[in-house]
Amino acid sequence: MVKPEIQLKAAVQLLCLALIAVAGCTTKSKAKDEAQKAFLAGQQQGLRQAHEFQRTGIRIVGNVKNPLIEWTSTLTLAEAIITAEYLGSKDPRDIIVIRREQMLHFEPRRLLNGEDVPLLPGDTVEIHP
C-alpha cells in the first residue's frame, strides 16, 4: 500500500506539470528579464511622482517629523510648520522660504504675532534653530 503523503506529493507534482503545460514554460532568464522590466517601470513611475511633488509640494528642511507637505491653495507658512511637526526644543531663530532661487527671511516672532504668508507650489521652507 502506498503512503498517503507519497500519493499527495505525486498528485501535486502532476498538477504542477499540467499547469506548466497549459500556461507554457518560462525560462529563468525570461523571468529575470520580466522582473527587471517591472522593477525599472516602478522606479520610473516613482521618479515621475517625486518630480511632480517637487513642483507642487512643499519641502521643509530642519528638525521636523514630516519634511514633505502637500501644497493646497490656502497653505500658509505657519500651517506648513505645524503640519511638518517642528521638533525643536526652542523656537526657531530664523525661517527662510526659498522660492524660485529667491530667499525670503521671516522672523518667527512675526508668525507668533499673527503675520503669516501664503506658500506657493514648489517652495522650500528652511527652519533654523
C-alpha positions as CSV (number, residue, x, y, z in Angstrom):
1,M,0.0,0.0,0.0
2,V,1.3,3.5,-0.9
3,K,1.5,6.0,1.9
4,P,-0.9,9.0,1.7
5,E,1.9,11.6,1.8
6,I,3.6,10.0,-1.2
7,Q,0.3,10.0,-3.1
8,L,-0.3,13.6,-2.2
9,K,3.3,14.6,-3.3
10,A,2.7,12.7,-6.6
11,A,-0.6,14.5,-7.1
12,V,1.0,17.9,-6.5
13,Q,3.8,17.2,-9.0
14,L,1.3,16.0,-11.6
15,L,-0.8,19.1,-11.1
16,C,2.3,21.3,-11.4
17,L,3.3,19.6,-14.7
18,A,-0.3,20.1,-16.0
19,L,-0.2,23.8,-15.1
20,I,3.2,24.2,-16.8
21,A,1.9,22.5,-19.9
22,V,-1.2,24.8,-20.0
23,A,0.5,28.0,-19.1
24,G,3.7,27.5,-21.1
25,C,7.2,27.4,-19.9
26,T,9.2,30.4,-18.8
27,T,12.9,30.2,-18.6
28,K,14.8,31.7,-15.7
29,S,16.4,34.3,-18.0
30,K,13.0,35.3,-19.3
31,A,11.5,35.6,-15.8
32,K,14.6,37.6,-14.7
33,D,14.2,40.0,-17.7
34,E,10.5,40.5,-17.0
35,A,11.2,41.1,-13.3
36,Q,13.9,43.7,-14.3
37,K,11.5,45.4,-16.7
38,A,8.8,45.6,-13.9
39,F,11.4,47.0,-11.4
40,L,12.5,49.7,-13.9
41,A,9.0,50.7,-14.7
42,G,8.3,51.1,-10.9
43,Q,11.4,53.1,-10.5
44,Q,10.5,55.4,-13.4
45,Q,7.0,55.9,-12.0
46,G,8.4,56.7,-8.6
47,L,10.8,59.3,-10.1
48,R,7.9,60.9,-12.1
49,Q,5.8,61.2,-8.9
50,A,8.8,62.6,-6.9
51,H,9.4,65.2,-9.7
52,E,5.7,66.1,-9.8
53,F,5.7,66.5,-6.0
54,Q,8.8,68.8,-6.2
55,R,6.9,71.1,-8.5
56,T,3.6,71.0,-6.5
57,G,4.6,70.1,-2.9
58,I,6.4,72.0,-0.1
59,R,9.7,70.7,1.3
60,I,10.6,71.6,4.9
61,V,14.3,71.5,5.8
62,G,15.0,71.4,9.5
63,N,14.1,69.5,12.7
64,V,10.7,68.3,11.6
65,K,8.8,65.0,11.6
66,N,7.2,65.4,8.1
67,P,9.7,67.1,5.7
68,L,7.3,66.9,2.7
69,I,3.9,68.7,2.8
70,E,1.2,68.6,0.2
71,W,0.5,72.1,-1.1
72,T,-3.0,73.5,-1.1
73,S,-4.2,76.9,-2.3
74,T,-4.8,78.0,1.3
75,L,-1.5,76.7,2.8
76,T,0.4,79.3,4.8
77,L,3.9,79.3,6.3
78,A,2.6,78.8,9.9
79,E,0.3,75.9,8.8
80,A,3.2,74.2,6.9
81,I,5.4,74.4,10.0
82,I,2.5,72.9,12.1
83,T,1.8,70.2,9.6
84,A,5.5,69.4,9.4
85,E,5.5,69.0,13.2
86,Y,8.5,71.1,14.2
87,L,10.5,69.1,16.8
88,G,12.9,71.7,18.1
89,S,13.0,72.3,21.8
90,K,13.3,76.1,21.3
91,D,11.5,78.4,18.9
92,P,13.5,78.7,15.6
93,R,15.7,81.8,15.3
94,D,15.1,82.2,11.5
95,I,12.8,80.8,8.9
96,I,13.7,81.1,5.2
97,V,11.3,80.5,2.3
98,I,13.1,79.6,-0.9
99,R,11.0,80.4,-3.9
100,R,12.4,80.2,-7.4
101,E,16.0,80.7,-6.2
102,Q,14.9,83.7,-4.1
103,M,15.4,83.6,-0.3
104,L,12.7,85.3,1.8
105,H,13.5,85.6,5.6
106,F,10.8,85.5,8.2
107,E,11.3,86.1,11.9
108,P,9.4,83.5,13.9
109,R,8.2,86.3,16.2
110,R,6.2,87.7,13.2
111,L,4.4,84.4,12.8
112,L,3.6,84.2,16.5
113,N,2.1,87.8,16.3
114,G,-0.3,86.6,13.6
115,E,1.6,87.7,10.5
116,D,1.5,84.9,8.0
117,V,2.3,84.4,4.4
118,P,0.9,82.1,1.8
119,L,3.1,79.4,0.3
120,L,3.4,78.6,-3.4
121,P,3.8,75.2,-5.0
122,G,7.5,74.1,-5.0
123,D,8.5,76.4,-2.1
124,T,11.2,75.1,0.3
125,V,11.0,76.2,3.9
126,E,14.2,76.2,6.0
127,I,13.8,76.3,9.8
128,H,17.0,77.3,11.6
129,P,17.2,76.6,15.3
